[in-house]
Each structure stands twice: as C-alpha cells, then as structure tokens.
Amino acid sequence: MEVRLAKKLGFCFGVERAIALAEQSLAERTGNIASLGEIIHNRQVVQMLSEQGLRVVDDPAKAAGTVLIRSHGEGPEVFETLSRRGVEIVDATCVLVKRAQQVVAQLAKEGYQVVVIGQAEHPEVKAVCAYAPGVVCVDTVEDLARLPSGAKLGIVCQTTHSPGHFGRMVGQIVARGHPEVKIVNTLCNEVRNRQGAAVELADQVDVMFVLGGKQSANTRQLAQLCAAEGVPTHHLERWAQFRPEMAAGKSVAGVTAGASTPQWVIEEFVSKLRAFDPAE
C-alpha cells in the first residue's frame, strides 16, 4: 500500500526534553524516582520508563525521593508541598507551558480577569489555572455564560489547541462587549505545524491514520482536523490496533502522529502498512 507521511509529526522538543530528563534522572540517581502523574500522554513511553525504574505517583503529599514534574506542569502549591517534604524536584515542564503559567500570573497582577480557553480537566490547563486566583476556563460557546459581565479580560489558550478554535472563541468573547480584552497567544508552534501538515496530507490520501495516546489532547485534535477534511480517519495508539477493514479499498494512506508519539511506533506502523495489501 502507498503510504505518505505528514511533513511534521511525532515528538516535539518539550516531550523530548521530558523523556531525556527522566532517563538522566534514572541513570544518575538511586532510590525512589517517580513522576507526578504520567510524564507524557503516551502509554508506550510510560511503560518503557517504568521498565527502567520510573514510578508514577498521583499525590504530592505522599511523594518521596526524586520527583519529576511532567511536561504538563504543576501549580505553585504542588511545588510547595514537594519542597516541604524535602523531595528533590526535577522540573520537566514544557517551556511553552511554563510561559503560559507566567503570562497568567502577570495578567492577574495587572488586574485582568484571567480566561483560559482549554479543556478544564486537562493537566496542563489545571496547572496553568493554578497561577492566578479565580481563573475562568472556557472551551465552548456555552461556557461563556460563566464570564463576569463588564470585567476586563486577559485571555490565554491551552497550548495544544488549534488556531482556528482559539480564534473562534476569542471572536465570541469579544462580541460580548467587555470593556477591555487582552489576548496573549500561548499556542504551541510545534503543535500548529503538525496540525497544518496533517490537514495538507489529508487532502491527498484516501484514508488517514493518526498515531498517539488516546488521552493525548494534541493527538485527538489532529484526528478531528483530519476527519473534518472529509477523509476517513483512524486514531490508533500502535499497529496492534489496526484492522484490515480500515484500509480496505483504499490506495493511498496518510500517517501523522501526535507530539508525544515515539519514532519507533511510527516506523513500525508505516513499515507494516506499506506491506499491507488492501486488495486481499
């Protein structure tokens, strides 16, 4: 089968840095080493690091030894809790997420009602919201009813959202007539480039395969954007989830992958898909 790859796919620099810090910590330290939550949203990588000795803990109040802060970041109270416990902290927060945290804190300091456009339960968004009091998180038009009328707003966005969604939400907010709206673009260019490359490829193929963790927000976003182009789209974590009927009757397949998808997962999938005969 003919297989085409998106021009941009797979690991971003933030994920590469988080994994490198985890592997360095495991190589240089002994004793209890854990990440606070899964270090990235990819089960294969989490399993690989687990086999090397990296544990996953969910409660900072029970952490001990060395703790890695995942790429999604954490709020100030978590850092304070870990410090009080005498834990060695290895901060693997993505630099772009760290910037969003700093922007939120500065907007609040300037007197803005901070608004985060993002998924309220996503760990990155939870961490970003922790850097200012009373942050309002919105992600749909219906959510906008929670915005205080007459307030001056400072708006940021979840780094993995698409520019289109960010723009549409900002337009809806501005239309509400707030006296002042300050918008800071906190979108990740790495994610944006992957989104653009995926959409471009989707227009050239008969079927799209989007590789990455089911819990990965940026991978789900890629799948949604490809499907919106009208091409059959399948979001898979790896080749084991492939079914022949997904490519039956198709001649050309496109492959992209989320920012937390390792290269070996992509290579395995592409190699086996190229060997697949959709006519059989």
C-alpha positions, -999 to +999 in steps of 0.1 A: +000+000+000+013+035-007+019+054+025+026+091+028+038+108+060+030+142+072+059+167+069+058+173+106+049+145+130+059+129+163+079+141+193+081+179+199+110+194+218+091+196+251+084+159+251+119+150+240+132+172+270+109+155+295+120+120+284+156+130+284+153+144+320+136+112+331+163+089+316+190+112+330+175+110+365+172+072+363+208+069+352+223+093+377+202+087+408+194+058+431+165+052+453+129+062+448+124+081+415+089+089+403+069+112+381+040+131+394+014+118+370+023+102+337+052+122+323+036+124+289+004+111+274+017+080+257+013+046+272+043+031+253+067+057+266+053+055+302+057+017+301+093+020+287+103+043+315+085+022+341+107-008+330+137+014+336+125+021+371+104+053+369+073+050+391+042+071+387+026+088+418-005+109+419-004+125+453+024+150+460+018+147+498+030+111+495+059+117+473+095+109+484+130+107+469+132+123+435+101+135+417+098+146+381+073+173+372+057+161+340+057+181+307+022+195+315+034+213+346+020+217+381+007+246+402+026+265+429+010+246+457+023+213+444+059+227+443+055+240+478+042+206+491+071+188+475+096+213+489+082+209+524+087+171+521+123+175+512+118+160+478+143+165+450+124+181+422+133+176+385+111+201+366+103+187+331+075+213+324+074+223+288+089+257+284+058+269+265+036+257+293+059+275+317+054+307+297+016+303+298+018+300+336+039+332+338+015+350+315-015+341+336+002+353+368+011+386+351-024+392+337-038+387+372-012+411+386-024+437+361-059+434+372-074+413+344-100+386+349-080+357+335-097+334+310-081+302+298-095+287+266-090+250+271-102+217+285-108+222+322-097+186+332-065+186+311-035+186+334-018+214+316-049+236+319-053+227+356-017+237+362-019+270+343-051+280+361-034+275+395-011+305+388-039+331+393-070+334+416-105+329+401-094+319+366-124+311+344-118+281+320-140+280+288-139+258+258-173+261+242-197+289+234-220+277+262-191+281+287-190+318+280-221+324+302-197+320+332-177+351+322-184+381+345-201+408+326-183+441+325-150+427+335-118+434+316-104+401+304-070+386+299-071+356+276-047+327+270-052+293+254-042+257+260-010+253+241-023+222+221-055+238+208-058+247+171-055+283+160-090+281+144-106+271+177-087+298+196-097+324+171-134+314+171-136+315+209-119+349+211-143+363+185-173+351+206-158+366+237-151+400+221-187+401+207-199+401+243-189+437+247-163+435+275-147+470+281-111+456+276-098+423+262-061+415+263-052+384+242-019+366+246-011+339+221+001+309+241-004+283+213+025+259+206+040+264+171+052+227+171+016+216+175+003+241+150+029+229+124+018+193+129-019+203+125-012+222+093+009+193+079-018+168+088-046+188+071-024+192+040-018+154+038-055+146+045-064+163+012-040+140-007-050+105+006-078+080+008-075+073+045-057+089+074-041+072+104-033+094+134-009+077+159-008+086+195-022+081+230-060+082+233-056+106+262-033+129+243-052+162+236-029+172+207-034+138+190-071+139+193-070+174+178-051+160+148-077+133+143-105+158+145-089+181+120-082+153+095-118+140+098-131+175+092-114+173+058-138+145+049-113+117+048-118+085+068-096+089+099-085+064+125-068+074+158-047+044+169-020+040+195+000+015+175-001-012+148-017-038+171-050-018+168-050-018+130-078-037+113-078-046+076-112-031+070-097+003+079-078+003+047-100-019+025-105-005-010-080+024-003-050+030-025-031+058-006-029+061+032-016+091+051+001+089+085+007+115+111+014+113+148+009+134+180+037+153+197+041+125+223+043+096+199+077+079+197+095+074+164+096+036+168+058+035+170+056+055+138+082+034+120+066+001+130+032+013+118+045+027+085+065-004+077+036-028+083+011-006+065+033-005+034+034-042+034-004-044+037-023-053+005-058-037+007-070-060-022-065-091-001 
